[in-house]
Amino acid sequence: MSISIDLSGKVAIVTGAASGIGRASARLFAEAGATVMIADRADAVHETLEMIEAAGGKGFATQMDAGDEAAVAALIEDTCSRFGGIDIIYANAGITGGKPGGLFDSDASEWAEVLRINLIGPYLAIKYGAPKIKARGGGSIVCTASVAGLRSGAGPASYSASKAGVINLVKTAAYHLDGTNVRVNCICPGLIETGMTKPVYDYARDAGKLDKIGQLNPMKRGGEPEEIAKAALFLASDQASYVNGQALPVDGGLSASHPIAPRGNRGI
Ligand SMILES: NC(=O)c1ccc[n+]([C@@H]2O[C@H](COP(=O)([O-])OP(=O)(O)OC[C@H]3O[C@@H](n4cnc5c(N)ncnc54)[C@H](O)[C@@H]3O)[C@@H](O)[C@H]2O)c1
């Protein structure tokens, strides 16, 4: 039995690919042999393509809004006309939105924008992308949810609700795609150093408290974008051929326990 992950001949779309988890995933997918359609609203998406090409990979970079229906439909069509079809979509673009915890400080317009990008974006990727993947005989859609979607306390209220929505979306979509061989899963990252969490890391660095990051999880550290990219690569690949409708936490174990006072090790 072989367990190497090879995406040769596959076409993959990655959204939110100008930075952080999306950039790391686009690079890893390309390294595994996929042709990658790299999408983001930020112009740094072109730098991601340069990195991929410098490493011998191939793809195309495009600036678009992953929460806009016409833009997502156009992205799907453009990918098909450039590369002949789609096998994999990683719907990863997301924003934090409002103030941490701020249920009563937030307003409906903030909620609408967070839900538009974080939840409606993945919905649109599935709606327009799944028929194309089905036409290739099957494939994989991966979305980025968050530990914030599993329970409260890991981000603004609107953000948590949007990510909880993504977790339900992949379960629902997996069943709406029954018999198609199109799998839909999501990843729930814990705290990862990216553009989104830069303020947290900068604050800790400036305060000389970088070693406090990630102390609530049993790995006692924050995560790297590449550690999420590896999970995305697995779920995107045929090696995950029987994984469907699931939310996979990649969080150092953070979500495995209720918040309790750290008790140190258990005698090991
Ligand atoms: N960093 C973490 O700790 C963490 C934890 C859990 C989940 N996540 C999720 O991971 C995903 C990736 O975020 P990241 O941490 O890499 O942050 P990041 O800010 O480094 O990357 C997010 C990317 O998404 C892009 N983007 C935002 N809105 C967009 C839109 N409407 N259209 C197109 N692109 C858009 C941004 O331009 C950016 O390049 C997000 O969905 C985020 O919610 C991150």
The ligand as an SDF file (V2000), in Angstrom:
LIG
                    3D

 44 48  0  0  0  0  0  0  0  0999 V2000
   -4.6570   32.2460   11.8240 N   0  0  0  0  0  0  0  0  0  0  0  0
   -5.4180   31.5950   12.6670 C   0  0  0  0  0  0  0  0  0  0  0  0
   -5.1010   31.4650   13.8640 O   0  0  0  0  0  0  0  0  0  0  0  0
   -6.7000   30.9650   12.1870 C   0  0  0  0  0  0  0  0  0  0  0  0
   -7.3910   30.1240   13.0650 C   0  0  0  0  0  0  0  0  0  0  0  0
   -8.5630   29.5370   12.6380 C   0  0  0  0  0  0  0  0  0  0  0  0
   -9.0360   29.7790   11.3740 C   0  0  0  0  0  0  0  0  0  0  0  0
   -8.3710   30.6150   10.5340 N   0  0  0  0  0  0  0  0  0  0  0  0
   -8.9240   30.8180    9.2030 C   0  0  0  0  0  0  0  0  0  0  0  0
   -7.9270   30.5440    8.2520 O   0  0  0  0  0  0  0  0  0  0  0  0
   -8.2780   31.1800    7.0190 C   0  0  0  0  0  0  0  0  0  0  0  0
   -7.0490   31.8400    6.4620 C   0  0  0  0  0  0  0  0  0  0  0  0
   -6.6740   32.9150    7.3060 O   0  0  0  0  0  0  0  0  0  0  0  0
   -5.1680   33.2060    7.7350 P   0  0  0  0  0  0  0  0  0  0  0  0
   -5.0580   32.9230    9.1630 O   0  0  0  0  0  0  0  0  0  0  0  0
   -4.2510   32.5800    6.7810 O   0  0  0  0  0  0  0  0  0  0  0  0
   -5.1600   34.8030    7.6240 O   0  0  0  0  0  0  0  0  0  0  0  0
   -4.5190   35.7650    6.5500 P   0  0  0  0  0  0  0  0  0  0  0  0
   -5.0990   37.0930    6.8680 O   0  0  0  0  0  0  0  0  0  0  0  0
   -3.0440   35.6250    6.5600 O   0  0  0  0  0  0  0  0  0  0  0  0
   -5.0700   35.2460    5.1650 O   0  0  0  0  0  0  0  0  0  0  0  0
   -6.4060   35.4370    4.7780 C   0  0  0  0  0  0  0  0  0  0  0  0
   -6.4330   35.7900    3.3260 C   0  0  0  0  0  0  0  0  0  0  0  0
   -7.8040   35.8580    2.9000 O   0  0  0  0  0  0  0  0  0  0  0  0
   -7.9280   36.9660    2.0290 C   0  0  0  0  0  0  0  0  0  0  0  0
   -9.3020   37.4290    1.9540 N   0  0  0  0  0  0  0  0  0  0  0  0
  -10.0500   37.9610    2.9450 C   0  0  0  0  0  0  0  0  0  0  0  0
  -11.2600   38.2680    2.4880 N   0  0  0  0  0  0  0  0  0  0  0  0
  -11.2820   37.9260    1.1770 C   0  0  0  0  0  0  0  0  0  0  0  0
  -12.2550   38.0100    0.1630 C   0  0  0  0  0  0  0  0  0  0  0  0
  -13.4670   38.5280    0.3780 N   0  0  0  0  0  0  0  0  0  0  0  0
  -11.9380   37.5610   -1.0660 N   0  0  0  0  0  0  0  0  0  0  0  0
  -10.7160   37.0450   -1.3230 C   0  0  0  0  0  0  0  0  0  0  0  0
   -9.7560   36.9420   -0.3960 N   0  0  0  0  0  0  0  0  0  0  0  0
  -10.0390   37.3910    0.8340 C   0  0  0  0  0  0  0  0  0  0  0  0
   -6.9900   38.0030    2.5990 C   0  0  0  0  0  0  0  0  0  0  0  0
   -6.6420   39.0020    1.6420 O   0  0  0  0  0  0  0  0  0  0  0  0
   -5.8110   37.1640    3.0360 C   0  0  0  0  0  0  0  0  0  0  0  0
   -4.8450   37.0450    2.0310 O   0  0  0  0  0  0  0  0  0  0  0  0
   -9.4240   32.1340    7.3480 C   0  0  0  0  0  0  0  0  0  0  0  0
  -10.6470   31.5700    6.9270 O   0  0  0  0  0  0  0  0  0  0  0  0
   -9.3630   32.2120    8.8580 C   0  0  0  0  0  0  0  0  0  0  0  0
  -10.6100   32.5470    9.4170 O   0  0  0  0  0  0  0  0  0  0  0  0
   -7.2050   31.2130   10.9190 C   0  0  0  0  0  0  0  0  0  0  0  0
  1  2  1  0
  2  3  2  0
  2  4  1  0
  4  5  1  0
  4 44  2  0
  5  6  2  0
  6  7  1  0
  7  8  2  0
  8  9  1  0
  8 44  1  0
  9 10  1  0
  9 42  1  0
 10 11  1  0
 11 12  1  0
 11 40  1  0
 12 13  1  0
 13 14  1  0
 14 15  2  0
 14 16  1  0
 14 17  1  0
 17 18  1  0
 18 19  2  0
 18 20  1  0
 18 21  1  0
 21 22  1  0
 22 23  1  0
 23 24  1  0
 23 38  1  0
 24 25  1  0
 25 26  1  0
 25 36  1  0
 26 27  1  0
 26 35  1  0
 27 28  2  0
 28 29  1  0
 29 30  1  0
 29 35  2  0
 30 31  1  0
 30 32  2  0
 32 33  1  0
 33 34  2  0
 34 35  1  0
 36 37  1  0
 36 38  1  0
 38 39  1  0
 40 41  1  0
 40 42  1  0
 42 43  1  0
M  CHG  2   8   1  16  -1
M  END
$$$$
